[in-house]
Amino acid sequence: MKNKNYYAILMAGGVGSRFWPVSTKDFPKQFHDMLGTGDTLIQKTFHRLEDLIPKENIFILTNERYNDLVLEQLPEVEQRQVVLEPAMRNTAPCILYASLKIQKENPDAVMIVAPSDHWIEDEKTFSKNVQQAFDFCAKNNALMTLGIQPTFPNTGYGYIEYDKSSAKAIKSVNQFREKPDYKTAKEFIAQGNFLWNAGIFMWSVKSVVEAFQNNQPELYDLFENGIGVYNTDFEDDFIRDNYPKAENISVDYAIMEKSSNVCVIAAEFDWNDLGTWGSLYDKLNKDESNNAVVNARTLTEDASGNMIRTETDKIVVIDGLQDYIVVDKEEVLLIFPKSKEQDIKKTLQQVKDKFGEQYG
């Protein structure tokens, strides 16, 4: 029997523009089977959370344009569980809004906030780490995060510096650090008490609502005014009128960096944020020439280290190409060096400017 006080907020509102042309504004990456496993990323995440949390207590936070996609891909979910943002306002407003809804339904709730597009291999260990956090948060006023053991000096993630004097699994967080340059990232790893910030949070609703009340009083007041209508037929009208007034701010800036009761568990499971084609390449099996292939049939000569993805079963012939992203989708063919993958977002904007918004 799963604990009825356990809740989840599954974050599924992003556009994933670095996965263009597969991920678009109308059909973003969390709704695609990026790894060719038979499940989309949001389906994988939902089923992972369902191991620990009653499925009716898993709320999906997304933009209102994705409501139908969520219900289509997660048929076990009811409309009450789909929390819709009428405007893009980063992670703090939507987390506060969902937390107040959950608190009204169950003031004893403890919850996890999890991105919908991460890849986690060892799901049993993930559940074990989340259970550890839930046990702690149920008894303590704490804001908890899961940090990832860094495997190399990555400059694309924020870092969490924890108190290394403690031998316990749950450590006090000294501070959050912004994405570093390469030299600083190397120093972090050498110090031994830095973890990657994966954006996975656990807390009791009481603790997180209190943190917003103390650190973001204006944001708190804006959403607290809707308490009377949350979980009723009048909620949509209130949110449509008030949500766009919220500040565009991340939960890290809004409460985590300002609070003194922040703790971290170093995750014991494999993790990949699947943020770029290169991170997807790292997760996939490779052929004898070290090419990662999804959905395609390939004939390659002097071609290695490539990420190749097409519509189902297309034949792709590549000769003399190393370390490239080759993605074919309907009217768009992307051939792009892996070393410049962070520029795909900028390239997408250039495509939209030149050829029209419908390509993004």
Solvent accessible surface area in square Angstrom, and as a share of the most:
residue,aa,sasa,rsa
1,M,244,1.09
2,K,89,0.38
3,N,66,0.34
4,K,151,0.64
5,N,41,0.21
6,Y,21,0.08
7,Y,7,0.03
8,A,0,0.00
9,I,0,0.00
10,L,0,0.00
11,M,32,0.14
12,A,1,0.01
13,G,14,0.14
14,G,42,0.41
15,V,39,0.23
16,G,21,0.21
17,S,18,0.11
18,R,80,0.29
19,F,1,0.00
20,W,6,0.02
21,P,3,0.02
22,V,2,0.01
23,S,1,0.01
24,T,20,0.12
25,K,70,0.30
26,D,103,0.53
27,F,75,0.31
28,P,0,0.00
29,K,13,0.06
30,Q,4,0.02
31,F,3,0.01
32,H,27,0.12
33,D,39,0.20
34,M,0,0.00
35,L,21,0.10
36,G,46,0.44
37,T,71,0.41
38,G,66,0.63
39,D,50,0.26
40,T,17,0.10
41,L,3,0.02
42,I,0,0.00
43,Q,37,0.17
44,K,47,0.20
45,T,1,0.01
46,F,0,0.00
47,H,74,0.33
48,R,6,0.02
49,L,3,0.01
50,E,39,0.17
51,D,88,0.46
52,L,29,0.15
53,I,1,0.01
54,P,14,0.09
55,K,90,0.38
56,E,89,0.40
57,N,10,0.05
58,I,0,0.00
59,F,5,0.02
60,I,0,0.00
61,L,2,0.01
62,T,0,0.00
63,N,16,0.08
64,E,78,0.35
65,R,122,0.45
66,Y,4,0.01
67,N,26,0.14
68,D,107,0.56
69,L,24,0.12
70,V,0,0.00
71,L,54,0.27
72,E,130,0.58
73,Q,22,0.10
74,L,1,0.00
75,P,108,0.68
76,E,55,0.25
77,V,10,0.06
78,E,102,0.46
79,Q,88,0.39
80,R,99,0.36
81,Q,1,0.01
82,V,10,0.06
83,V,2,0.01
84,L,47,0.23
85,E,12,0.05
86,P,32,0.20
87,A,20,0.15
88,M,99,0.44
89,R,59,0.21
90,N,74,0.38
91,T,44,0.25
92,A,0,0.00
93,P,0,0.00
94,C,4,0.02
95,I,1,0.01
96,L,0,0.00
97,Y,7,0.03
98,A,1,0.01
99,S,0,0.00
100,L,2,0.01
101,K,14,0.06
102,I,0,0.00
103,Q,48,0.21
104,K,85,0.36
105,E,77,0.34
106,N,21,0.11
107,P,90,0.57
108,D,102,0.53
109,A,0,0.00
110,V,5,0.03
111,M,0,0.00
112,I,0,0.00
113,V,3,0.01
114,A,4,0.03
115,P,26,0.16
116,S,3,0.02
117,D,28,0.14
118,H,19,0.08
119,W,26,0.09
120,I,5,0.03
121,E,97,0.43
122,D,62,0.32
123,E,49,0.22
124,K,175,0.74
125,T,25,0.15
126,F,6,0.03
127,S,18,0.11
128,K,105,0.44
129,N,0,0.00
130,V,2,0.01
131,Q,55,0.24
132,Q,53,0.23
133,A,0,0.00
134,F,0,0.00
135,D,67,0.35
136,F,61,0.26
137,C,2,0.01
138,A,70,0.54
139,K,169,0.71
140,N,62,0.32
141,N,88,0.45
142,A,4,0.03
143,L,0,0.00
144,M,0,0.00
145,T,0,0.00
146,L,0,0.00
147,G,0,0.00
148,I,11,0.06
149,Q,100,0.44
150,P,27,0.17
151,T,115,0.67
152,F,108,0.45
153,P,29,0.18
154,N,25,0.13
155,T,60,0.35
156,G,38,0.36
157,Y,35,0.13
158,G,18,0.17
159,Y,1,0.00
160,I,0,0.00
161,E,25,0.11
162,Y,25,0.10
163,D,43,0.22
164,K,126,0.53
165,S,101,0.65
166,S,33,0.21
167,A,108,0.84
168,K,152,0.64
169,A,60,0.46
170,I,36,0.19
171,K,35,0.15
172,S,59,0.38
173,V,23,0.13
174,N,86,0.44
175,Q,84,0.37
176,F,25,0.10
177,R,80,0.29
178,E,105,0.47
179,K,136,0.58
180,P,15,0.09
181,D,92,0.47
182,Y,128,0.49
183,K,143,0.61
184,T,38,0.22
185,A,0,0.00
186,K,109,0.46
187,E,80,0.36
188,F,6,0.03
189,I,58,0.30
190,A,89,0.69
191,Q,90,0.40
192,G,53,0.51
193,N,7,0.03
194,F,6,0.03
195,L,1,0.01
196,W,13,0.05
197,N,30,0.16
198,A,6,0.04
199,G,24,0.23
200,I,3,0.01
201,F,6,0.03
202,M,0,0.00
203,W,0,0.00
204,S,17,0.11
205,V,0,0.00
206,K,133,0.56
207,S,5,0.03
208,V,0,0.00
209,V,10,0.05
210,E,63,0.28
211,A,8,0.06
212,F,0,0.00
213,Q,87,0.39
214,N,109,0.56
215,N,39,0.20
216,Q,21,0.09
217,P,76,0.48
218,E,152,0.68
219,L,9,0.05
220,Y,28,0.11
221,D,78,0.41
222,L,29,0.15
223,F,0,0.00
224,E,64,0.29
225,N,110,0.56
226,G,1,0.01
227,I,57,0.29
228,G,63,0.60
229,V,43,0.25
230,Y,0,0.00
231,N,71,0.37
232,T,59,0.35
233,D,137,0.71
234,F,137,0.57
235,E,13,0.06
236,D,89,0.46
237,D,83,0.43
238,F,35,0.14
239,I,7,0.04
240,R,134,0.49
241,D,97,0.50
242,N,23,0.12
243,Y,0,0.00
244,P,53,0.33
245,K,139,0.59
246,A,6,0.05
247,E,103,0.46
248,N,97,0.50
249,I,22,0.11
250,S,20,0.13
251,V,2,0.01
252,D,32,0.16
253,Y,112,0.43
254,A,0,0.00
255,I,0,0.00
256,M,2,0.01
257,E,72,0.32
258,K,118,0.50
259,S,25,0.16
260,S,120,0.78
261,N,47,0.24
262,V,6,0.03
263,C,17,0.10
264,V,0,0.00
265,I,4,0.02
266,A,28,0.22
267,A,8,0.06
268,E,100,0.45
269,F,11,0.05
270,D,87,0.45
271,W,28,0.10
272,N,19,0.10
273,D,32,0.16
274,L,1,0.00
275,G,22,0.21
276,T,14,0.08
277,W,0,0.00
278,G,12,0.12
279,S,17,0.11
280,L,0,0.00
281,Y,21,0.08
282,D,97,0.50
283,K,56,0.24
284,L,20,0.10
285,N,143,0.73
286,K,71,0.30
287,D,46,0.24
288,E,172,0.77
289,S,37,0.24
290,N,83,0.43
291,N,1,0.00
292,A,0,0.00
293,V,46,0.26
294,V,7,0.04
295,N,62,0.32
296,A,17,0.13
297,R,134,0.49
298,T,52,0.30
299,L,119,0.59
300,T,38,0.22
301,E,115,0.51
302,D,102,0.53
303,A,5,0.04
304,S,39,0.25
305,G,6,0.06
306,N,0,0.00
307,M,0,0.00
308,I,0,0.00
309,R,19,0.07
310,T,2,0.01
311,E,72,0.32
312,T,112,0.65
313,D,79,0.41
314,K,93,0.39
315,I,109,0.56
316,V,20,0.11
317,V,101,0.58
318,I,15,0.08
319,D,103,0.54
320,G,43,0.41
321,L,41,0.20
322,Q,80,0.36
323,D,75,0.39
324,Y,65,0.25
325,I,0,0.00
326,V,11,0.06
327,V,0,0.00
328,D,21,0.11
329,K,36,0.15
330,E,134,0.60
331,E,142,0.64
332,V,25,0.14
333,L,106,0.53
334,L,10,0.05
335,I,94,0.48
336,F,24,0.10
337,P,33,0.21
338,K,36,0.15
339,S,109,0.71
340,K,104,0.44
341,E,27,0.12
342,Q,103,0.46
343,D,46,0.24
344,I,0,0.00
345,K,101,0.43
346,K,125,0.53
347,T,29,0.17
348,L,11,0.06
349,Q,86,0.38
350,Q,106,0.47
351,V,27,0.15
352,K,32,0.14
353,D,108,0.56
354,K,157,0.67
355,F,119,0.49
356,G,22,0.22
357,E,100,0.45
358,Q,137,0.61
359,Y,51,0.19
360,G,8,0.08
